[in-house]
Amino acid sequence: MPIRVNGALHRLKDETADLHAAAERHVRILDPEASEATYARYLAKMFGFHAPLEMAFAQHAGLEAAGYAAVQRRKRGWIVADLHALGVDTAPPACTDLPALGDVTRASGVAYVLEGSMLGGKFILAKLGPSLAHVLGRATRFLEGYRADTGSRWKQFGSLVERVLYDDSAIERAIAGARDTFARLIVWLDEPAADPPHPRRYAKANA
């Protein structure tokens, strides 16, 4: 019998903290000089990363069996609405260098990154500078995330993680998936870091 390990979600957070911080340094919409064009580029990049992964999540039998409910967790429609509000009607390109989902343990690590972004949205909304004040409530549906349901949705996802990641080996596979996802997202963002020296870019992320 596998040994159940408590705190899988905390281990995911702790063991991806360095890459999480690195990714945040490449999101430039909180810069004082950030413009609407900066914000539109950010949204386009988010669409290109989220949309294909959301499709992959919906087709992953293991995640669905675990109760992930991929269709109810889709964010791409929100991003499209925000881009339309900014006058961008062209579909953004999709990222083609995505992390492999693998089994349900690794896939839960990949999903951890996308679900965690919903928690960060509230922080970003509160910190948007005066140069982007005009987009608040008009083109910020993605950053608003699950709105009043953000806490409960995260709790549901946390319960899924604790069920699926039943031992150290399973947690390690999830950590590998999450780190791979952050690394590829950094490359996909293709923005200089907020403060020098710029961190090393991850040309290829190994699972």
Sequence and secondary structure as in RCSB ss.txt:
>XXXX:A:sequence
MPIRVNGALHRLKDETADLHAAAERHVRILDPEASEATYARYLAKMFGFHAPLEMAFAQHAGLEAAGYAAVQRRK
RGWIVADLHALGVDTAPPACTDLPALGDVTRASGVAYVLEGSMLGGKFILAKLGPSLAHVLGRATRFLEGYRADT
GSRWKQFGSLVERVLYDDSAIERAIAGARDTFARLIVWLDEPAADPPHPRRYAKANA
>XXXX:A:secstr
     S HHHHHHHTTHHHHHHHHHT  TTSTT  HHHHHHHHHHHHHHHHHHHHHHHT HHHHHTT  TGGG  
HHHHHHHHHHTT  S     S      SHHHHHHHHHHHHHHHHHHHHHHHH  GGGGGGTTTS HHHHTTGGGH
HHHHHHHHHHHHHH  SHHHHHHHHHHHHHHHHHHHHHH    SSSS     SS   
